[in-house]
Amino acid sequence: GLGIGGVVTGYVLDRLSRKTAMIVGIVVYSVFTILITASLGFFDMAAYRIMTGVGEGLQSVAFVIAVSAFYPGARTVAIALVQCALGFGQFIGPRFGAALLTSTAAWRTPFYVFGILGFVGAAALVFVSKGFTEQQMGSRSAAALNGDSHIAERLWNRNVVCVLLVVIFRSFPFFAF
């Protein structure tokens, strides 16, 4: 699913904005996470899991491209921070999923909760400005790249908070199942 999603992303990003691609990817991931609970057997569950991978691949590639373009002078640090947030979500996701499973004794509960959290992440992404997600490397002069005019005045601003919510919420279920 991740491989298919990566290929699909190239096609989609030629036609949609990065922000839209991220939202679509998260929604696909969330819908198919919830649909897993309706599985009747191995093959339909496998198909749903493959489709979660398609959604993950779509949003993940678009997200890394958006972050890389927004921080051209510190691209590697920006991608590293994304990976740290992903790792944080992957660390707490399985624990949260196990807690949901043991507290409710229902295997479907984590899938419902993680699917809903994905929708919360997609909703948070709606509030991230297109100036962040659609930044173009070629649109800045060399002087602007060396300056800090593209950096927000405060560390904790709307874009940073919404992007962190998206990464953490979307990474909860990544290894939880």
N, C-alpha and C positions, 0 to 999 in steps of 0.2 A: 504493500500500500504506500509506504513512504517513497519507494522508487517510482511508482506510477504518479504519485503526487508531485514529485520533483519534475517529471517530464511535463505534466499537465500545467505546472506553474509557469513554465516558459511561454506556453501558448496563452495562458490567462493573463499574464503580466504584459503581453503585447497588446491586450485589448482592454484591460481594466486597470484602475489605479492600484497601487500597493495596498492602500488602506482597504479598499473593497476586496482585494484578494485575501487579505488577512481575515477580514470579517467572514467572507464566504468559507474560507478554510476552517475557521473555528466553529462556524455553524454546522458545516458538514461533519466535522469531528464530533460535535455535541449531539447532533441528531442520531448518528449511527452508534454513539456510545449508549444512548437511551434505547435505541432499537435492539441492542443486544439482549435486553430483558425480554423481548418478544420471541427470541430464538426458539425454534422447535427441534433443532438438532445441530450437529457439528457443522454442516456445510453452510447453512444460513448464518450461523454465528461467525464462521470464518469469513464469509462475505462481508458481514457488518464490520468485523475487525479490519479487514483490508480497506474498507471505505473510511474508517477512522484514520488509517495511515495516509490515505489520499488527502484528507482534510488537514492532517498534521503537516504533511509535506508542503502543501499549498501555503499555509499560513507561516510556516517556519522559514521557508525561502524568502517570501515577501518581507517578512519581519527583519531578517538579517540584512537584506538589501536596503531597506528603509533606514535602519540604524547606521549602516556603513556609509550611506550617502549623506546622512545628517551630520555625522562626525567624521569628515574626511581627514582631518588632521590627527585624529586619534581612533582610527577605524579599528585597530586591533584591540584597544582597550574597551571600546564600545561593544564589540562582539564578545569579548571575554566577560564583561558584566552581564550580557544576555545569557551566556552559558552558566555563569554563577547563579543567576536567578532561576534558570532551568534546573540546575542541580539542586537548589534549595527546594523547589517544588517536587522534584523527583525523590528527594529524601523524606519529605513530610507526607507526600501523597500515599505511599503504601501504608504508612502508619495510620493515617486518617482513614483510608479505605478499610483497613483491618478493624479499626475501632468502630466504624459504621457497621461492618459485618457482624462483629461480636455483640454489639449493643442491640441490634435489631434481629439478629439470627436470620436475616433474609439476604441472599446473595445479590438480589437485584438493587437493593438500596444504594450501594456505592455507585452503581452505574447511573441511577437517577440523579444522585447528588452531584457527581462529577459532570454529567451532561448539563445540568442546570448551572453549575459553576462556569462551564464553558460559555453558556449564553451570557452570564454576567460579564465574563471577560470580553466577549464580542461587543456587549453594550458599552463597556468602559472604553473600548477602542473607538466607538463612534465619537467620543468627546476629545480624542487626540486630533490636533489640527493637521490639515493636509500639508501645511508648511513643514511639518515634521516628517510625515510619511512619504511625501512626493518630492522631497528635496532632490535637486539635480546637481551633480558634481560640476558640470560644465557651466552652470549659471553663476558661479562665483569667480571673482577675480583672484589672482594669486595673493594679493594683499589681504583680501577678506579671509582667505584660508589661514593666513598667519595671525590674524587678529582673533578677537573673541566676541565679535559682534553677533555671531550666530548662537552664542551660549546665553541661556536664560539668566536673569539677574539673580535668581535664587535656585539653590539645588533642588528643593522640593517645590516643583511647579506642576501644573496640570498634566503636561506631557509625561514627565517622569513618573508621577504617581499612577496615571492610567496605564502606561507601558509596563510598569512593574506589576500591576494587578493582572494585566493580560498574561504576562509570562508566568507568574505564579499560578494563576487559576488554570491556565491551559496545561501546565506541566504536572499538576496534581495526579491526574490519572495515567500519566505516561508509563510508569512502571508499577502502578498500583494493582494491576490485575494480573 
